[in-house]
């Protein structure tokens, strides 16, 4: 029996495990809050795990310097 909330086509996608990376020194435009100048985004296993002006970057992360660049949601 099907219910309206059931997903008839559930996703089978699984993000591959990967080395974490950080985007630093970017102007980050958020959908829910103010713009963060010189911000950092940390991504682990395909998911954003931290965003902000004072984010600790993991020691094993690859770091991308995005000075002069803008990061937007989506």
N, C-alpha and C positions, 0 to 999 in steps of 0.2 A: 504494500500500500504506500502510495506517495503522499508526502505532505508538502504544503507550499514552500516551506523553508528548506527542503531537500535540494541539494545541488545535483542536477542531472548529469553534469559533466565536471566532476571534481578534478582538480589539477593533480597531475602526477609528477610535476616538476620538483626537483630537489637541487638546491644550489650546491655545487661542488665545494668541498672544503678547500680553502685557500689561505695563503699568508695574509694577515691583516694589512690594511694600508690606511694611511691618513692623508687627508688633503689639508694643507696648512696655509695660513696667510690669505685665505680667500674672503671675499665679501659674500656672506651667506644670507640669502633671502629666504626666510621661512614662510610657510603658509599660515602659521598660527601665531606668529609673534613678530617682534621687531627684527630689522636687518642686523646681522652680526658682522661688524667690520673686523678684519684680521682674525677670522674664526677658523676653527678646526673641525673636521668631520672624520670620525674613525669608523671603518667598515671591517667587519669580521664575518667570514663565511657568507658573503653576499648581503649582509644586513647592517644597517647603520646602528652602531651601538653607543655613539656619543656625538654630540654636537654642542659647540659653544665657544666662548672666548678663552676659557681656561680649562682645556681638556688635556688630560694626560695621555700621551701617545705610548702604546705598548713598545717595549724595547725591540721586539721582533718585527715591527711594522715597517713596511716600505713607506717612505714619506715623499709626497708630491708637493712641491712648492707651487702654489697657485697665486702668487703675488700679482696683483693687477687683474685677476680673473674674478668672475661672479659665478656662484653656484646657486641654482634655483631648484625648487621641488619639481619632481616629475621626471 
